[in-house]
Amino acid sequence: MKSRVFGQLSLMMFLEYFIWGSWYVTMGTYMSVFLQSTGIQIGAAYSALAIATMISPFFVGMVADRFFAAQKIMGVLHLVGAVLLFLTTQISDNTAFYWIILFYSLLYMPTIALSNSIAFQQMTDPGKQFPWIRVFGTLGWIVAGFLIGMSGIEKTSSTFQLAAASSALLGLVSFTLPNTPPKASESTSASSVLGTEAFVLFKESSYLIFFVAAILVCIPLSFYYGFANLFLNEAGMNNAAGKMILGQISEAVFILAIPFLFNSIGVKRMLILGMSAWILRYICFAYGNADSGLWMLYAGIILHGICYDFFFVTGYMYTEKKAGEKIKNAAQGLFTFATYGVGMFIGTWFSGFTTDFYTTEGVHSWQSIWFVPAGIALGVLVLFIAFFREKKVA
C-alpha cells in the first residue's frame, strides 16, 4: 500500500470514530442537563443507534454497494449528518431531539461499513494492514474524549458542534478518498444481508447458548453507554469524559492479549472472564465515590477493556471459527445484528426504565441502578456456565 493511501485511510478512520466519540459518550449528560430528559428518554435516544444498526446492513448491502461509489455516498451521508448534528443544538424538545438522533444514526451507521469497504479495497494483505488502519479509529475516539474533557464542554451543546464540524470535514475528505466503485454485478437478497445462512450454527447447542448470552449481555452494556458519564459527573468526578478514555485505552491494550489467550485458556474461560468483569465493574460503580472510593470509579472505567474485548471481540472470533470460510460473513453479520441491534435496543430501553424507577424527584439512586446490570450479568454468567458445553477439537 502506498504511503499516501495509508495516510488517507488513517485520516478517514480517525475522523469516523472521532465523530462518534464526540457526541455519543456525553449525550446522556447533555440530555439530562439541557433537556431535563427522563431515563426513558435518554434510553430511547441511545436506542436510535441500535435501530440504525439493524437497518444499515440492508442499505449498504442492497443499495450503496450496488449502485454508488462507496467514497461518494459516504461523503454525502457525513455532510447531511453534519447538518443534523448541528440541529440537535437548536432544539429543546425531547421528541424532536429523538427523531433527529434517529435520522442521524440511520445516516451514520452505514458509513462504518462503507469506511471498512473503502479500506479493504486498497489493501494487498488485509490481515496485516487493516489493524494498523483501524487503530486510528480507536485513537480518534480517545482524542475526542480527551479534548472534550480538557476543554470542559461535556455538559454543553459544544460536543454536538464538535461532532458536526468533524462530520463536515470527513464529508469533504471522503470525496478525495481512493475510488471504490459499486459492486453492480453482485445480487444481494434481504436474507443474505441479514445472515440467515448462518442459522445452521444454531443446530449446535453450545453456539446457541453463546448467542443468547451475547444478546442478554448487551443489557448491562447499555447501562454503561447510556448512563456512565451522567453517573460519573453526578458522583463528582472531574473531567469525567476525559477519564472515560481510559476505557478505550484499556480496550486497545487487552485486545493484544486475545490471540494468545484464545488458544491457551479456551473460549469458555475467556467469555466467563468477560462476563465476570461486567459484574465487578458495576459493583465498583455501586460502591464508588469521588472521595475514598475514587479508585473504584477508575476501576469500573478501566474494566471496560476486559468487559468488551473478552466477550464481544472473543465472540466475533468464536463465531468465525464456528462458521468457517463459506458462511463467516453471514455469521458475523447475524452476530452484529443480534447484539448491537436487537440486544442494544432491548438494553437501551430497559436501562432507561430502570434509571427512572430508581429516581425520586430528579435524584438518582445510583447504587440501586448499578445493582440491576450487575445482577443481570450474574444471571447470564450462571446460565452460561451451566449450559455452555464446547466440544474439544483436536
C-alpha positions in Angstrom: 0.0 0.0 0.0 1.3 3.4 -0.9 2.1 5.8 2.0 -0.3 8.4 0.6 -3.2 5.9 0.6 -2.2 4.8 4.1 -2.4 8.4 5.2 -5.8 8.9 3.6 -7.3 5.8 5.1 -5.9 6.5 8.5 -7.4 10.0 8.5 -10.7 8.5 7.4 -10.8 6.1 10.3 -9.6 8.7 12.8 -12.4 11.1 11.8 -15.0 8.3 11.5 -14.7 7.4 15.2 -13.8 10.9 16.4 -17.3 12.0 15.3 -18.9 9.1 17.2 -16.8 9.7 20.3 -17.6 13.4 20.3 -21.4 13.1 21.0 -22.2 9.5 22.0 -20.4 9.3 25.4 -21.8 12.5 26.8 -25.3 12.6 25.2 -27.0 11.3 28.3 -25.4 14.1 30.4 -26.4 16.7 27.8 -30.0 15.5 27.7 -30.3 15.4 31.5 -28.9 18.9 31.9 -30.3 20.8 29.0 -33.4 18.9 28.0 -34.3 17.7 31.5 -34.8 14.2 30.0 -36.0 11.2 31.9 -34.1 7.9 31.9 -36.6 6.5 29.4 -36.0 9.5 27.0 -32.2 9.0 27.3 -32.5 5.3 26.7 -34.7 6.0 23.7 -32.1 8.3 22.2 -29.4 5.6 22.6 -31.8 3.0 21.1 -31.6 5.0 17.9 -28.2 3.6 17.1 -29.5 0.1 17.7 -32.3 0.7 15.3 -29.8 2.0 12.7 -27.6 -1.0 13.3 -30.4 -3.3 12.3 -31.3 -1.2 9.2 -27.9 -0.1 7.9 -26.8 -3.6 6.5 -29.8 -3.6 4.2 -28.9 -0.1 2.9 -25.2 -0.9 2.4 -25.7 -4.4 1.0 -28.7 -3.8 -1.2 -28.3 -0.2 -2.2 -25.0 1.5 -1.6 -22.7 -1.3 -2.6 -24.6 -2.0 -5.8 -25.3 1.5 -7.2 -22.8 4.0 -5.8 -19.1 4.5 -5.3 -18.5 4.0 -1.6 -16.5 7.1 -1.0 -19.1 9.4 -2.7 -22.1 8.1 -0.8 -20.0 8.3 2.5 -19.3 11.9 1.7 -22.9 12.7 1.2 -24.0 10.9 4.4 -21.5 12.7 6.5 -22.3 16.2 5.1 -26.0 15.7 5.7 -25.1 14.2 9.1 -23.2 17.4 10.0 -26.4 19.4 9.4 -28.4 17.1 11.7 -25.8 17.2 14.4 -25.9 20.9 14.4 -29.7 20.9 14.5 -29.6 19.0 17.8 -28.2 22.1 19.5 -31.0 24.3 18.3 -33.9 22.5 19.9 -35.2 22.0 23.5 -37.9 19.3 22.8 -37.1 15.7 23.7 -39.3 14.3 21.0 -37.7 16.4 18.2 -34.3 15.5 19.6 -35.0 11.8 19.4 -36.1 12.0 15.8 -33.1 14.0 14.8 -30.8 11.5 16.6 -32.6 8.6 14.9 -32.3 10.1 11.5 -28.7 10.9 12.1 -28.0 7.4 13.3 -29.6 6.0 10.1 -27.1 8.1 8.1 -24.0 7.4 10.3 -24.1 3.7 10.9 -23.8 2.8 7.1 -20.6 4.8 7.0 -18.8 2.3 9.3 -19.3 -0.5 6.8 -18.5 1.9 3.9 -15.3 3.0 5.5 -14.3 -0.6 6.0 -15.1 -1.4 2.4 -13.0 1.5 1.2 -10.1 0.4 3.3 -10.2 -3.3 2.3 -10.4 -2.4 -1.4 -7.0 -0.7 -1.2 -5.2 -3.5 0.7 -3.0 -6.2 -0.6 -2.9 -8.0 2.7 -5.9 -7.1 4.8 -5.0 -9.4 7.7 -1.8 -7.4 8.4 -2.7 -4.0 7.1 -6.3 -3.4 8.4 -5.4 -3.4 12.1 -2.9 -0.6 11.5 -5.6 1.4 9.8 -8.4 0.6 12.2 -6.3 1.5 15.3 -6.6 5.2 14.1 -10.4 4.8 14.7 -9.7 4.0 18.4 -7.3 6.8 18.6 -9.9 9.2 17.2 -12.4 8.2 19.9 -9.7 8.7 22.6 -8.7 12.1 21.2 -12.4 13.2 21.1 -12.8 12.2 24.8 -9.6 13.9 25.8 -10.5 17.2 24.0 -14.0 17.3 25.5 -12.7 16.5 28.9 -9.8 19.0 28.9 -12.0 21.8 27.4 -14.8 21.3 29.9 -17.6 21.1 27.4 -19.0 17.7 28.2 -22.2 19.2 29.7 -22.7 21.6 26.8 -24.0 21.6 23.2 -20.4 22.1 22.1 -20.0 18.4 21.9 -22.5 18.2 19.1 -21.0 21.2 17.4 -17.6 19.5 17.5 -19.1 16.3 16.1 -20.9 18.4 13.4 -17.7 20.1 12.3 -15.7 16.9 12.1 -18.6 15.2 10.2 -18.5 18.1 7.7 -14.7 17.7 7.4 -14.9 13.9 6.8 -17.7 14.5 4.3 -15.4 16.7 2.2 -12.4 14.4 2.8 -14.4 11.4 1.6 -14.6 12.7 -2.0 -10.8 12.7 -2.1 -10.5 9.0 -1.0 -9.4 6.3 -3.4 -12.2 5.3 -5.8 -14.3 2.3 -4.6 -16.7 1.5 -7.4 -20.1 -0.2 -6.8 -20.4 -3.9 -7.0 -23.2 -3.8 -9.5 -22.7 -7.3 -10.8 -23.4 -8.8 -7.4 -27.1 -9.5 -6.5 -27.9 -9.2 -2.8 -31.0 -10.5 -1.1 -32.5 -9.4 2.2 -31.9 -12.9 3.6 -28.2 -12.8 2.7 -27.8 -9.3 4.2 -29.4 -10.5 7.4 -27.1 -13.5 7.5 -29.9 -16.2 7.6 -27.4 -18.7 6.1 -25.7 -18.7 9.5 -28.9 -20.1 11.2 -27.3 -23.5 10.7 -25.0 -22.7 13.6 -27.9 -22.9 16.0 -28.1 -26.6 15.5 -25.1 -26.8 17.8 -26.4 -26.1 21.4 -23.1 -24.5 22.5 -23.3 -21.8 19.9 -27.0 -21.2 20.6 -26.3 -20.7 24.3 -23.5 -18.3 23.5 -25.7 -16.4 21.0 -28.4 -15.9 23.6 -25.9 -14.9 26.2 -24.4 -12.3 23.8 -27.8 -10.7 23.4 -28.5 -10.6 27.1 -25.1 -9.2 28.0 -25.9 -6.2 25.8 -28.3 -5.1 28.5 -25.5 -4.4 31.0 -23.5 -2.8 28.2 -26.4 -0.4 27.5 -26.3 0.8 31.1 -22.6 1.8 30.7 -23.0 3.5 27.3 -26.1 5.4 28.3 -25.6 6.4 31.9 -21.9 6.1 32.9 -21.0 9.7 32.0 -24.0 11.1 33.8 -23.3 9.0 36.8 -19.6 10.0 37.0 -20.5 13.7 36.7 -23.1 13.4 39.4 -20.7 11.4 41.6 -18.3 14.4 41.4 -15.6 13.1 39.2 -13.7 16.0 37.5 -13.2 15.7 33.7 -15.4 12.6 33.5 -15.3 12.4 29.7 -11.5 12.7 29.7 -11.2 10.0 32.3 -13.5 7.6 30.4 -11.0 7.4 27.5 -9.1 5.1 29.9 -11.7 2.5 28.9 -10.7 2.8 25.3 -7.0 2.6 26.2 -7.8 -0.5 28.2 -9.7 -1.9 25.3 -6.7 -1.4 23.0 -4.3 -3.0 25.5 -6.4 -6.1 26.3 -7.2 -6.8 22.7 -3.5 -7.6 22.2 -3.8 -10.5 24.7 -6.8 -12.1 23.0 -5.0 -14.1 20.2 -2.7 -15.7 22.9 -5.5 -16.5 25.4 -8.0 -17.7 22.8 -5.9 -20.8 22.2 -4.4 -21.2 25.6 -7.3 -21.0 28.0 -10.1 -21.6 25.6 -13.2 -19.6 24.5 -15.4 -20.6 27.5 -12.9 -19.3 30.1 -12.4 -16.1 28.1 -16.2 -15.5 27.9 -16.5 -16.2 31.6 -13.8 -13.7 32.4 -15.6 -11.1 30.2 -18.9 -11.6 32.0 -17.3 -11.6 35.4 -15.7 -8.3 34.6 -19.2 -6.8 33.9 -20.3 -7.8 37.4 -17.2 -6.4 39.0 -17.5 -3.2 37.1 -21.0 -2.4 38.3 -20.1 -3.3 41.9 -17.3 -0.8 41.6 -19.7 1.8 40.4 -22.3 0.9 43.0 -19.9 1.5 45.9 -17.5 4.0 44.4 -17.4 7.7 45.1 -15.3 10.8 44.3 -13.5 10.6 47.7 -12.2 7.5 49.3 -13.9 5.3 46.7 -12.4 7.2 43.7 -10.3 4.2 42.8 -13.4 2.1 42.4 -14.7 4.6 39.8 -11.4 4.3 37.9 -11.6 0.5 38.2 -15.1 0.5 36.7 -13.8 2.5 33.7 -10.6 0.5 33.1 -12.5 -2.8 33.3 -14.1 -1.8 30.0 -11.2 -3.4 28.2 -11.9 -6.9 29.7 -15.7 -6.4 29.5 -15.7 -5.6 25.8 -12.7 -7.5 24.4 -13.1 -10.7 26.3 -16.7 -11.1 25.4 -17.5 -9.3 22.1 -14.1 -9.5 20.4 -13.8 -13.1 21.5 -17.3 -13.7 20.4 -16.5 -12.5 16.9 -13.5 -14.8 16.8 -15.6 -17.7 18.1 -18.3 -17.0 15.6 -15.8 -17.0 12.7 -14.2 -20.2 14.0 -17.6 -22.0 14.1 -18.9 -20.6 10.8 -15.9 -21.5 8.6 -15.0 -19.8 5.3 -18.3 -20.4 3.5 -20.7 -18.6 5.8 -18.4 -16.5 8.0 -19.6 -13.2 6.6 -23.2 -14.1 7.1 -22.4 -15.3 10.6 -20.6 -12.1 11.6 -23.5 -10.0 10.1 -26.0 -12.0 12.1 -24.0 -11.7 15.3 -23.7 -7.9 14.8 -27.5 -7.6 14.0 -28.4 -9.6 17.1 -26.1 -7.9 19.6 -25.6 -4.2 18.5 -29.1 -4.3 17.0 -31.6 -6.4 18.9 -29.6 -6.7 22.2 -28.8 -3.0 22.4 -32.3 -2.0 21.5 -33.7 -4.0 24.4 -30.9 -2.8 26.7 -31.2 0.9 26.0 -35.0 0.9 26.7 -34.6 -1.4 29.8 -31.8 0.8 31.2 -33.9 3.9 30.8 -36.9 2.3 32.6 -34.6 1.1 35.4 -33.0 4.5 35.8 -36.4 6.2 36.1 -37.6 3.6 38.5 -34.8 4.4 40.9 -35.1 8.2 40.5 -37.0 10.3 43.0 -37.6 14.0 42.4 -34.7 14.1 40.0 -32.3 12.4 42.3 -30.8 9.1 41.0 -30.2 6.2 43.4 -27.1 5.1 41.5 -26.3 2.2 43.8 -29.7 0.6 43.2 -29.4 1.3 39.5 -26.0 -0.3 39.1 -27.1 -3.4 41.1 -29.5 -4.2 38.2 -27.0 -4.7 35.4 -24.7 -6.4 37.9 -27.5 -8.9 38.7 -28.3 -9.4 35.0 -24.6 -10.1 34.2 -24.5 -12.5 37.2 -27.6 -14.3 35.9 -26.2 -14.7 32.4 -22.9 -15.9 33.8 -24.6 -18.6 35.9 -26.7 -19.8 32.9 -23.7 -19.7 30.6 -21.5 -21.8 33.0 -24.4 -24.3 33.5 -25.3 -24.9 29.9 -22.4 -24.0 27.6 -20.6 -27.2 26.6 -17.9 -26.5 24.0 -16.6 -29.7 22.4 -12.9 -30.1 22.3 -11.5 -30.2 18.8 -8.0 -31.5 18.2 
